[in-house]
Amino acid sequence: EFAVKETGNTEAFMRSEIDRYLGWPGQAISYKIGQREWVAARAEAMARDGDAFDLKAWHTRALKLGAIGLGQLRAELAR
């Protein structure tokens, strides 16, 4: 009831979300870790490239790397 009221989503959707979080408890934290790594890699590139940093080009390059581990992602983007 709380989640439905606060998010505006349907009860069915919120039940499925609750089941997903209870069934895969590590999923939410893994997304957060990935987000933090992404932001850190972008900040490093911005600091390294200064005014020459191109956000769109950085995102394109990062996404073209495909499904790789976070350590490998950081290493590739540091080049």
C-alpha positions as a Python dict, from the first residue, in 0.01 Angstrom:
ca = {
    (1, 'E'): (0, 0, 0),
    (2, 'F'): (277, 245, 93),
    (3, 'A'): (474, 177, -226),
    (4, 'V'): (166, 215, -444),
    (5, 'K'): (72, 544, -278),
    (6, 'E'): (424, 689, -283),
    (7, 'T'): (524, 584, -636),
    (8, 'G'): (197, 599, -823),
    (9, 'N'): (261, 252, -965),
    (10, 'T'): (-1, -20, -971),
    (11, 'E'): (-28, -272, -691),
    (12, 'A'): (57, -554, -933),
    (13, 'F'): (375, -378, -1044),
    (14, 'M'): (484, -303, -689),
    (15, 'R'): (421, -663, -583),
    (16, 'S'): (643, -782, -868),
    (17, 'E'): (914, -533, -765),
    (18, 'I'): (900, -647, -402),
    (19, 'D'): (921, -1011, -512),
    (20, 'R'): (1217, -926, -736),
    (21, 'Y'): (1407, -751, -457),
    (22, 'L'): (1334, -1032, -211),
    (23, 'G'): (1426, -1299, -467),
    (24, 'W'): (1750, -1131, -581),
    (25, 'P'): (1872, -936, -280),
    (26, 'G'): (2207, -849, -440),
    (27, 'Q'): (2055, -696, -752),
    (28, 'A'): (1991, -347, -616),
    (29, 'I'): (2336, -311, -460),
    (30, 'S'): (2504, -440, -776),
    (31, 'Y'): (2328, -171, -978),
    (32, 'K'): (2447, 93, -730),
    (33, 'I'): (2805, -30, -743),
    (34, 'G'): (2792, -17, -1123),
    (35, 'Q'): (2651, 336, -1115),
    (36, 'R'): (2928, 452, -882),
    (37, 'E'): (3196, 299, -1105),
    (38, 'W'): (3041, 463, -1412),
    (39, 'V'): (3035, 805, -1246),
    (40, 'A'): (3392, 765, -1118),
    (41, 'A'): (3522, 664, -1461),
    (42, 'R'): (3348, 963, -1616),
    (43, 'A'): (3492, 1198, -1353),
    (44, 'E'): (3841, 1063, -1420),
    (45, 'A'): (3797, 1125, -1793),
    (46, 'M'): (3668, 1476, -1729),
    (47, 'A'): (3967, 1554, -1506),
    (48, 'R'): (4211, 1403, -1755),
    (49, 'D'): (4067, 1568, -2067),
    (50, 'G'): (3963, 1903, -1919),
    (51, 'D'): (3789, 2131, -2168),
    (52, 'A'): (3839, 1872, -2443),
    (53, 'F'): (3607, 1626, -2263),
    (54, 'D'): (3312, 1529, -2484),
    (55, 'L'): (3035, 1364, -2282),
    (56, 'K'): (2858, 1215, -2584),
    (57, 'A'): (3181, 1069, -2722),
    (58, 'W'): (3270, 928, -2380),
    (59, 'H'): (2932, 758, -2345),
    (60, 'T'): (2949, 622, -2698),
    (61, 'R'): (3295, 479, -2636),
    (62, 'A'): (3192, 329, -2302),
    (63, 'L'): (2877, 168, -2441),
    (64, 'K'): (3062, 26, -2743),
    (65, 'L'): (3280, -173, -2501),
    (66, 'G'): (2978, -396, -2444),
    (67, 'A'): (2915, -622, -2147),
    (68, 'I'): (3245, -628, -1957),
    (69, 'G'): (3340, -631, -1592),
    (70, 'L'): (3371, -308, -1398),
    (71, 'G'): (3746, -337, -1356),
    (72, 'Q'): (3796, -388, -1726),
    (73, 'L'): (3558, -100, -1801),
    (74, 'R'): (3760, 137, -1582),
    (75, 'A'): (4086, 19, -1739),
    (76, 'E'): (3958, 64, -2094),
    (77, 'L'): (3815, 407, -2023),
    (78, 'A'): (4137, 520, -1856),
    (79, 'R'): (4323, 486, -2187),
}
